[in-house]
Amino acid sequence: MKDYGSSPLGFACHFGAKGVVGFMLSHPRTCGILDLNKNPCPLTGLYPFHAAVTSGDIDGVKFLLSLDGLDRFTRNHKSADLSLLTKDSRNGYGELTPLQLAVKRGDKALAEFMILERAVVQWQWGPVMSIAIPLDEIDSSGPSPSDVMQLLDSEDDGKGRPGLAQQLILDTFMDGFLFELFRVKWQRFARGTLVMLIILDILTFVPLVIVGMEIRLAREDRTWWMPYWVMTGALLQIGLDVLAISAWLEENGGVRGLWTRRSRQRLYAWMQRNSLQQNLVVFLATMAGCGIAAVEAGAGHDEATLKMAQRIMLAGAVYLDVVGLMGTICIPFQRLGIFSIVVDQLCSTDLPVFVMFLGGYAFTFLTTMYIAYPVEYNEQLDVCPPFNDLLTAAKAMLDLSTTGERFGMYLGGAWVEKPWENDKVLWNLNLLVFAFFYYLCMLLMHVLFLRLFMALLSDRFAAVKRSATLAWRLNFLRWVLYAELLQPSFMGPTWSGELLNGQWACVLQKPQVNLANRAKDKKSAKDKKGGERQGVDAGATTRRARQGIFVDKVETIKRRLKLAGGSSMAAFKVVSDANALLGIPSLGSLAHQVDVILRELEAQSAPPAAAAAVSGSNSDSSPLPTNGRSGIRPPRNSMADTIPPLEVKTQTAPGECVEDKVMESKLTNEIMLAFDSIARSVTKSLKKVTSVEHIAGIFFGAMVALVAYQYIITVVSWETGGMP
């Protein structure tokens, strides 16, 4: 209810009550009091026009924008202002224009409508027109910290996942209009900045590795100037981050704004999205490790304690620097970037949960088996040597949990070698308990959990990869915005458009019909509350053009059907071509595909003759006759109908038994007739299959039938004394 506004006018605007709004604005008693651009909500900072934007009703927003004068009392001051900012409040949205508010809420239809509402037509030639979209509320180079391109970076669902606003960067919103703006910035300055930072990182990372490798060398054999080189590069890198932070603070209220909790939270979230905390940790570890190396070189001797700390610092710095460098290199490449994102998400989501779960079971089996292991003080048993000591047992369990390396259990003569005979039964029972937990541990830890984790990773990898395109685009735009903060003013403007009459704008060439009806199409697709989908009338000319294209498709299908004749393979080809022409996926059996094609033709208002031609009413020219909508009848000239009846003439050689030969001929005729029925059924089923798996199965069945036929003929010939 916070989006309804705190006034009756805001409530009426949110719910699209046009009559009520017109009455309230035109009534003589309220004409000087009520205004769409005044009296914001004290809690959320929304004006009545913003309350209408939060409803997502395009017709209501159009109505408020058209209120240039209801009568002589409401002229020139009652229409909504597209550049009106929400009033900043503690529980509100901040200072946002109506367009930025629609983007923040992820309303694609309303955001596109308001972007095109601000567009200016430059020229028009036939069905194509050129428009200029002002970038003052869109481009991140503007003075506002809440521009559309910046909102795409900052908005999520509160759990670190992409929110509704970030969905606008995909191609489903205005054919990727917003992402193309980031690409323009990438081409102009962000690519050069990335190359510069990668070179600086490599020039710092390679000497850092050399410093770490030289720890084991004698002091006089080390390169004395290498630590100073690394520290200089690290200072340059952290200096660039400090410069970006200062530029961000300048856009968001300066250092004084950090006194508020919300500003500190925004700064911390921005630093986390751009991995600045990781860069700070790498800087501190690098400076500490190289500083210790410089101190040792100046002192002339090595301290063992400092060297141990130096090893830890340099190892951590090298690892984090490699991870950051690989992520930076993958930014401009979509396939590498998606793979990197998938790996990061797997390591940050599924892996910690599985490690905690696996660690709990590992600790359980370690304590249980160590307690059940029948060994006394200062005694060593060969049953399971790692469990003679707690540390070796923990090491063995850790290896089993992580690498799958198993530790053995050897019973041997342990059942009878116990020194005290009186406790032999209890000792053997104790050993049986240990053996039970040992095999249970191997079954769960080595077999079940590891394979379950592999299956979980495979499923997660496929699921994350499907949504990783959005994540890669978000990383790409964050890098572009970060590079924009580093861009000095003397290098030129960083706008993504071109300067037209003193204003920065993006010029697009769009079809006139598409541009005129885009917002209405979006509105019709969104408003399904009434239960019926509204259509868009594109005019008689558009209908005739669409009908002509459809007739051409039908005639093409009819012509290919006539050329196909009675060939089954040609029928498959015709149906595949028909699917391609009508934009239908080739799924299911041949009968199902024809049924889908017929329904598509009916949906596109096909002429009766065209539908009859495709459905195969003319059996002489169409190889795809149908029985209503149930399926496909086999053609008359099928292979099963052309197989002649088989007859085997008996010829008795001298010395052969006539009865045996007659029996052999009779059996052979029965086998051949049986094989003929198999061939007929296989041929009949061939008309109904389209997938490679079914064809392979039929081929395999035919081969089995041939082998069985040859085998039976051989057995019959052998039993009757003849030759096969």
N, C-alpha and C positions, 0 to 999 in steps of 0.2 A: 504493500500500500504506500510505500514511500515515494513511488513514481506518480502518484495521483495528483500531487500538488497539495497545497494547504488552503486552497480557496475553491469556491464553487466554480469559478471560471476555469481553473486548472483541471478540476474534476471533469467538467464537460468537455474540455479539449482532449483529455486523455481517452475518453470513451467515444469520441467522434460525434457528439451531439451537436450537429451543425445548427439546427434551429435554435437550440438553447443558447449557443455561443452568439449567434447573430442577434438574438433578442437581448441578451445581456449587454452587448456592445452598442446596440442602437437605441436602447431605451433612454429617454431624456434624463431620468434620475441617476443612471449609472454611466452615462457617456463620459463624464469627466473623472470617474473614479476607476473603472476597470480598464485594463490595458494588457494586451498580450505580452508586452515587453517591460512590464513593471510588476512590483509586488512578488518577489521570489519567495519560495518556501524557506522559512528560517532554518529548517532542519537539513534539507538536502540541497538548497540553493537552486532549485528548478523553477524557471518561469513557466507560465501557462503554455507557451509554445514548446518548451522542452518536455513538458508533460505529454503533449501530443506526439512528440518524437519517440518517447519511450513506449508508446502504444504500438508503434510499427505500422500505423494506418496511413498509407500513402494518400488516400483520398482526403483524409482529415488534414494532413499537412498541406496538401494543395489548396484546400479551402482556406486555411489560415494565411497562406501566402497570397491569396487572391483578394484579401480584404483590404483593398485600397480605398474603399469608401462605401459604407452601407447606405448612408444618407448624409445630409449636410452636417450632422453632428459628429460623424465618425470619419471624416475625410482626412487623409494624409497622415494619420498618426495611429491607426488601429491595426494595420497589417503587420504580420510577423516579420522579424528581422533575422535574416539568415546568418548574420555575423554576431548575434547576441551571445554573450558568454554567460554561462551559469555562474552564480555567485559562490565563491569558495566558502565551504563550511566544513566543520569537523567530520560530519557523517555523510557528506555529499560526494559528488563526482569530481570536484575541483573546477577549474575554469576551463570549460569546454564549449565550443560552438555546437549548434545542432548537428552538423556533419560529424564532428568529432564524437559527439555523444552517441550517434547511431553506430559509428565504427566501434566505439568502446563496448557497446552492447552486442556487437556482432550481427547486426541487422543488415544483411546483404542487399535486400531489395530497397530499403529506405536509403542506405548509404549510396547505392548506385544512382538512385533518383536524385538525391541532393547534389551529387557530383555533376550529373548531367544538367541539373537545373542551373548551375553556375556556369555552364559551358557557353561559349560564344561561337556561332557559326561563321567561318571565314569564307568559304566558298562551297558551291554545290554544282555538281556536274552529273546529270542523270540520276541514277540511284545512289551515287556516292557523294558524301559531304565531308568537309574538313572542319573539325571543331577544335577550339582552343580551350583547355581546361585550366583555370587559374590554380596555382599551386601554393597560394598564401596560407591555406589551412591544411595542406597536405604534406608539402615537402618539409623535411627535418631541418632545412637551412633557415627556416623562419624563426622569428624571435620567441615564439611560444614553445614551452616545454611539452605541450600536449598536442603537437601536430600528429596527423594520421600515421605517418611513417614511424614516429616515436611510440605511438600507442601500440603498434604492432609488436614492438619489442617488450613493452612493459606489462602487457595484459596476459594473465594466465588464469587457470581455474583455482588458484590458491594452493595447489599441491605440486607445483612445478611442471604441470602438463599444459600443452597448448590450450588456450581458451577459445571462446567464440570469435573474438576479435582477430586472433592470429589466423583463423581460417580464411580471412580475406586475402591472404598473400598467395593463395593457391590460384590455379588457372580457372577455377569455377566462378571467380568474381571478376567480371569485366574482362575476361580473356587474359587474366594475369596482368592487369594494368598496374597495380601497385608494385608487383615484383619487377616489372620492367623499369620502373623508376629507380629501384635499387641497382639494376644492371647498368643503367646509364651512369650512376655515380661510381660503380665499380670500374667502368671503362675510363672515366675521366680522372680519378685520383686514387681510388681505394686499391687498385691493382698495384700501382707503383709503391704505395705505402706498405703493402704486404710483402713485396719483394725486398724492400729495404729492411724491414724488420726480420725477415727470414735470414738475410745475409748477416745482419748484426747478431742474431741468435747463433748462427753457425760459427761465426768468428769468436764467439764467447764460449760455446759449448766444447769445441775441439780442444782449446787450451785447458779447459776445465778437466776434461778426461786425462790430458797429459799430466796435469798436476796430481790427479789422483793416482795415476800409474807410477809416478816417480816417488811415491811415499816409501816404497821398498828399496829404493836406491840409496847409496851413500849420500851424505849431505853435499859433498863436493861435486858429485856427478849430476845434481839436479840443475834445472834451468832456473836461475835465480829471478829473472824478470817475468817469468810466466804467471805467477800469482798476481802481480800488479796488472798485467794485461787483462786477466779474467775479472778482477775487481773493477777495472775501468769499464769494461763492457757491461757488467752487471749494473753499475751506476747509471749508464746510459739507458738501459732497459727500464729500470725502475723510475728514472726521470721521465720517460715517455708516459708511463702509467700515471705519475703524479700530474703531468700536464693534462692528460685526459680527464682526470678527476677534477682538477681546477676548472676546466672548460665546462664540465657537467654541472658543477656547483654554480658557475656563473649563469647558466641557463635556468637553474632551479632555485633562485633566490639567494645565492651567495652563501658565504660561510655562516652568516647570521641565521640562515634558515635551518641550520643543523640543531638549533635549540629546540625545535619541535620534534616530537617522537616520530611523526609520520615522515618527515624529511630524512631522518636517520635511517628509518626502515627502507625507504626508497633507494638511498645511496648504497646501503648494504646489499639490497637485492640486485641493483645494477652491477655492483662489483662482483657479485657471485655469478651472474649470468655471463660476464666477460672474463671469468677466471682470474681476476686480479688478486684474490687471496692466495691462489696457488703461485702466482708470480712473486708475491711478497715473501712466501715461504722459501722459494728457490733463491731469492736475493739474499735473505738472511743466512741460509745455509752456505751459499757460495762465499759470501763475505767472511763468515766465521772460518770455513775451511781454508780459504786462501790467506786469510789474516794470520792464522796459526802457522802456515807455511812461511809467510814473510817474516814473522817473529823468530822462528827457528833459524832462518837463514841469516838474520841480523845478529842473533845471540851466539851463533857458532856451535850450538849443540842442540840435541833433540830431547824433549821431555816425553817420557813414555805415556803419561796421562794425557797430555795434549795431543799426542799422535793418535791415541784411541778415539778421542773426541773428533779429531780431524777426519779420521776414516769414516765415522758415522755421518758427519756433516756432508762430506763430499759424495758419499754413496747416495744419500737421500737427494742431494742437489742434482746429481747426474740422472737419477731415475725420473724425478719430476720434470726436469728440463727436456728429457727425451719425449715424455708423454705430451708436454705442451707443444714441442716442436712438431711432432707428428700430427697433432690436431690442427696446427696452423697451416701446415702444408696441404692438408686435405680440404681446406675451406673452399677453394675455387672449383674443386672437382666433385661432381655430384655423386658418382659411384663410390669413390673413396670416402667421401664425407658420410654417406649413408652407412657404409660398413663400419666406420669409426664410431658413429652414433649408436649403432646396434650393439657393438662390443661394450661401449661405455654403459649403456642401459642394462645390459646383462650383468655386468660387474657391479652395478650399483643397486640393482633390485633383487634378482633371483639368487645371485651368488652369496650375499650376506645372509639371507634367510636360510639357504641350504647349509651354509657353514655353521650357523647357530644350531640348527636342528641336528646336523651330523655331529657337532661337538658334544651335544648333550648325550647322545647315544654312545659316543666314544668314551666319555667320562664314566658313563654307567657301566659299560663292559670292562673298562680298566679296573675300576674299584671292585666290581663283582668277581672278576677272575683273579685279581690279586689276593682278595680275601679267601677265595676258595682254593687257591693253589696250596697243596699240602707240603709245605717246607718249614723247617724249624730255623732257629737262630744259627747263623754261620753254617748253614747247610746248602748244598748245591745239588739240584736234581736235574737230570737230563730229559725230563718229560717235556718241558717248555722252557728252555734256558733264559729267554728274555724276562720271564716273570720271577727269576731269582732275586731281582733287584727292582725297586720301584721306578727308577729313572730309565732303565733299559726297557721296562714294560711300557712306560709312557711313550718312549721313542718308537717302539714297535707298533703301538696302537696309532700313533700319529702317522707313521708311514702307511699303515693299512688304510687309514681314513683318506689320505690325500693322494698317494701314488698307487694304492692297491697292492703294495708289496706285503705278502703274507708271511707270517711266522709259523713255523711248523710245531707239531706236537708229536712226540715219539714215545709211545708207551713202552715197547720193548719188554724188558724184564722187570719193569717197575712194580708189577703186581705182586711179585714174590721176593723182591730184594729189600723189603722194609725190615729194619733191624729188630724192632720189637714185634713179636708174633702175636701178642695178645690183642693188639689194636689193628690187626691186619684187615679185618672186615670193615671197620670204620674208616680206615685209611683208604681202602679201595673204593668205598662209597664216596669219600671226599674227592677222590680222583675222578670218579664218574660225574660228580657235580661240575667239576672244572671242565671236563670234556664236553659236557652238555652246553655250558656257556661258551666254550670255544667254538663249537660248530654253529651255534646260534649267532655268534658274533660274525663268523665268516659268511654265513648266509645273508645276514642283513647288511653288514658293512661293505663287503666285497662284491656281493652279487646284486642285491636289491637296490640299495641306496645309490650306488654309482651309476647303474643303468637307468634308474629312475631320474637321476639328475641329467643324464645325457638326453633322455626323452624330453625332459622339461626344457632344456636349453634349445633343443630343436624346435619345439612348439613355440617358445618365446621368440626365437630368432625369426621365424616366419611371420609371427604376429607383429613384432616391432618393425620389421622391414617394410611392411605394408604402410605404416604411418611414418616412416623415417624420412620421407620426402619433405613433409612439412617441417620436421625437426631440422633437416639440413638447410632449408630455406631460412629458418629462424636464425641458425648459426651464421649463415651468410649475411643476412641483413644486420645482425648485431656487429659483425666485423666491419661492415660498411659504415655504420653509425659511429663505431669506435674510431675508425680512420678519419671520419669527418671531424671529430673532435681534435684530432692531431693536425688537421690541415691548417696551415697558417694563412692569415688573411692576404698576404702579399702574393700567394700562389693563385689567387683568383677565386671567384664564387664557386660554391659547391652545389648549386641548384641542379636539379635533374632535368629541367626543361630548357626553354629558350626564351630570350627576352623579347616581348612583343609589346610595343607602345609603353615601355617603362614598367611592365609587369611580367613576372616569370610565369610561364604557362607551358603546358604539355599539348602538343598538336597531334591529333589523331585523325585518321581517315576511316570512316565507318559507313556502312550502308544506311541509307536514309530510313528505310522501313524498320531495320533492326534498331536504330537509335530512337526512333519515335515510339516504338511499342515495347522497348525493353523493360521499362519500369512497370508497365501494365502487365506484361507477361509474368514478371516476378511476383507481382501482387496476386495474380490469378493462381499461380502455383502455390502461393503461401496460404491464401484464404480458402481452405478446404472445410471450414467449419460448417458451411451450408450443405455439404454433402455432394455438391456438383461442381465440376471443373468448368470454369468460364473460358470461352474461346476468344480469340482476338481476330477481328475482321480486318483483313489486310487490303480490302478493296477488290473490285471486280477484275482489275488487271492482274493482280497477284494471284487470284483464284484461277484465272485462265492459264497463266503461266505454269502454275503448279499442276493443273489438270493436263496440260500438254506434256509436261515431263513424265507424268504418271502413264499417259497413253503410250509414250515412247517405250517405257519400261515393259508394259504389257505386250506390245508388239514384238519387242526383242525376245521375250520369253516364248511367245507363240512361234516365232520363226525358228528358234532353237529346238522347240519340241518337234516341229515338222522335220527338221534335219536329223533328229535323233532316230526316227524310225522305231524299230522294235528292240533296239539294243539296250541291255540292262545297264552297261557301263555308261552309255550315253545318257540314260535316264538319271543316273547319279550326277553326271556332269551338268545336266540342265537344272536340276534342283539346286546344286551348289551355286551355279550362276544366278539363279533366281534369288537365292538368299543374299548374294552379294549386291544385286541390284536394289533389293528392297531393304537392305540393312538389317537382315535377320541372322542371328548366329546359327551355324549349322550344328545343331544338337539333336540327339535322339535318332530314332529310326527314320527310314525314308518316308514311311507313311505319316509319321508325326511331322516331318519337315514340310510335306505337301499340305498337311492340315494347317500348319502355322502360316504358310504362304497364302492359302485361301482366306484365312481370317484377316491377314494383313491387307489383302486386296479388297476385302469387304470394308475394312476400316478406312481405307483410302477412297471409298466410293468408286470401286471399279465398275466399268460397264458390264452388263450381263454377258455380252459376247466374250469379253476378255476373261471373266471369271469362268465361263464355260470352257474356254480354250485351255485355261490353265488346269482346270479340274479334270480335263481329259474326257469331255463328253463325246468328242469325235474320235472314235477308236481307231480310225484308219491313219490318222496323223499323229496322235499322241501316244507316247509309250507309257504314260502314267494314268491309266484308267482307274477310277476310284469307285467304290461302292458307298455312295453317300459321303460320310466323313469317317467311316470306320477304319479304312485302310486301303491297301493297293491290291488289285487283282493281278495274278501273274499273267504276263502276256501269253497270247495263244501259241506263238512260235517259241516255246521254251524248250530247253534242252531235255527236260523230262518227257515232253510229248514227241520228240524226234527219235528216241531210243527204240529201235525195232525189237520185236519179241525174239528171244534167243532160242535156237534149236540146235541140238547136238546130234548128228547122225552117227549111228554105230556101225563100225566096220570091224568084222571079226577076222583076225589074222589066223593063219593055220596053227593049230595047237592051242588056241585060246578057248576058254569056256564062254559060251554064249550068255549064260545066266549072269556071270560076273561082269561081262561087258555091259549088259543091259542095266544091271544095278549101278555100275559106275556112271553110265549115261544119265540115269534117272537122278542120281545124287548131284551130278554136275549141273543138270538143268535146274534143280531146286536151288542150288547155291547161286547160280547165275541170276535166277529170278529174284532171289532174296537181295543180291547185290544191286539188281536193277531197281528194286523198291527203295534201297538205301540211297542210290543216286538220285531217284526222283525226289525223295524227301530233302536231300541236301540241296538240290537245285531249287526246290520250292522255298526253302528257308533262305537261300541266297538272295531272294528278291526282297527280303525284309530286314536285312542287316546293312549297317553303314559303318560300324566301328571296326577298327583294325583288330581288336580283341576277338570279335565274333568271327571275322573272316579267318583268323588264325585257328580258332577252335574248329571251324568247319573243315579247314584243310587238314588239321590233325585227325579229325574223325574219318575223313576220306582215306587218309594213309593207313589208319588202323583197319578200315574195312578192306582195303587192298591186301594188307598183310594177312588178315584173317582168311580172305578168300584163297590166297596162294597156299596158306598152311592147310586149309581143309582139302583143297584139291590134291595136295601132296599126300595127305593122310589117306584119302580115298584111293588114290592110285596105288599106294603102298599096300593097303588092305586087300585090294582086288588083284594084286600081283602085276599091275601095269606100271607105266612110266607117267609121270605128271606131264 
